[in-house]
Amino acid sequence: MVMQPNFKYLVNKIDLNLPLIGVYDAPNPIKFEPLVKPKPEQTECIFKFFNDWINGKTLHITKKNYGCGGCGHWLWGLENRDRESFIKFLVDQEGLKESHKLMDQWLDTSNPYEAEHPNILIGPLIENQYQYLKTVTFFCKS
């Protein structure tokens, strides 16, 4: 039996007015419809789909169609550029660390996710799919 989390208390307590977004690793994407996908052969950041998530749609990514290189690396373990240019991108464009040295050290100690199924789905919480839920993100307006 899969535990069914109840986020209502926390959502009400912090007066959250945006839906919670789940990341799922699931065998069947049909259960998450309506779906949106990155355009093949383009480097679309997963956060480009934020408004889709808020409007009840789920982003469907696979090892062959994952959006941006960072997503390909972290969710599928794909190496799509050399380490030096990856570090430069993560620091200079994404702003994820203060220096190239820190990012290099962080990469040495961080491993990509190892998917259990061929589909990663990011979108609204779906109660009957919690067995595939890996994490929940709370977005808030400032």
C-alpha positions in Angstrom: 0.0 0.0 0.0 1.3 3.4 -1.0 1.1 6.2 1.6 -1.1 9.0 0.3 0.5 12.3 1.4 -1.8 15.1 2.5 -0.3 18.5 1.7 -3.4 20.5 2.6 -2.4 21.5 6.1 1.0 22.9 5.0 -0.5 24.6 1.9 -3.1 26.3 4.1 -0.7 27.2 6.8 1.7 29.1 4.5 -1.2 30.4 2.4 0.2 29.0 -0.8 -1.8 30.0 -3.9 0.1 28.1 -6.6 -0.4 24.4 -7.2 2.2 21.9 -5.9 4.3 20.4 -8.7 5.4 16.8 -8.6 8.2 15.0 -10.4 7.3 11.4 -11.3 9.3 8.5 -12.7 6.6 6.3 -14.2 6.1 3.5 -16.7 3.0 5.0 -18.4 2.6 8.7 -19.3 -1.1 8.3 -20.3 -2.1 8.5 -16.6 -0.6 12.1 -16.5 -2.5 13.6 -19.4 -2.8 16.3 -20.7 0.8 16.2 -21.6 3.2 18.7 -23.1 6.7 17.8 -24.5 9.8 19.7 -25.4 10.2 20.3 -29.1 12.6 17.6 -30.5 16.1 18.7 -31.2 15.7 21.9 -29.2 17.1 22.9 -25.9 14.1 24.0 -24.0 14.5 24.4 -20.2 12.0 22.5 -18.2 11.0 25.7 -16.4 9.7 27.0 -19.8 6.7 24.7 -19.0 5.9 26.4 -15.7 2.6 27.9 -17.0 1.6 24.6 -18.4 2.1 23.0 -14.9 0.1 25.8 -13.3 -2.7 25.1 -15.9 -2.9 21.4 -15.1 -0.6 20.0 -17.8 2.3 17.6 -17.3 5.7 17.8 -19.0 6.7 14.5 -20.4 10.4 13.9 -20.9 12.3 10.9 -22.0 16.0 10.0 -22.6 15.5 10.9 -26.3 13.5 14.0 -25.8 14.6 15.8 -22.6 14.7 19.5 -23.4 17.9 21.2 -22.3 21.4 19.6 -21.7 21.2 20.1 -18.0 18.0 18.1 -17.8 19.6 15.4 -20.0 22.5 15.3 -17.7 20.7 15.3 -14.3 17.7 13.2 -15.1 19.1 10.8 -17.7 22.9 10.8 -17.1 23.6 12.0 -20.6 26.9 13.8 -21.3 26.2 16.2 -24.1 29.2 18.5 -23.8 32.7 18.4 -22.3 33.1 19.1 -18.6 34.8 22.5 -19.0 32.0 23.9 -21.1 29.3 22.3 -18.9 30.9 24.0 -15.8 31.1 27.3 -17.7 27.5 27.1 -18.7 26.3 26.2 -15.2 28.3 29.0 -13.6 28.3 31.8 -16.2 24.9 31.4 -17.7 22.8 29.5 -15.1 24.4 31.1 -12.1 24.3 28.0 -10.0 27.6 28.4 -8.2 29.9 31.3 -7.4 32.9 29.9 -9.2 34.0 27.4 -11.7 36.1 25.7 -9.0 33.0 25.3 -6.7 31.0 23.9 -9.6 33.8 21.4 -10.5 33.9 20.2 -6.9 30.1 20.0 -6.7 30.0 17.9 -9.9 32.6 15.5 -8.4 30.2 14.8 -5.5 26.8 14.9 -7.2 25.4 12.0 -9.3 22.7 12.2 -11.9 19.4 10.6 -11.1 19.0 7.0 -12.2 15.5 6.7 -13.8 13.5 3.5 -13.0 11.2 4.0 -15.9 11.4 5.5 -19.4 9.3 8.5 -18.5 9.9 11.5 -16.2 6.8 13.6 -15.7 6.7 17.0 -14.1 3.4 18.6 -13.3 0.4 18.7 -11.0 0.0 16.2 -8.2 -2.1 13.2 -9.3 -3.3 11.2 -6.2 -3.5 7.8 -7.8 0.1 8.1 -9.1 1.9 8.8 -5.8 3.7 5.5 -6.0 5.8 7.1 -8.8 6.2 10.5 -7.1 9.8 11.3 -6.4 9.6 14.9 -5.1 7.2 17.8 -4.7 8.1 21.4 -5.3 6.3 24.4 -3.7 6.4 27.6 -5.8 5.4 30.9 -4.3 5.0 34.4 -5.5 7.1 37.1 -3.8 
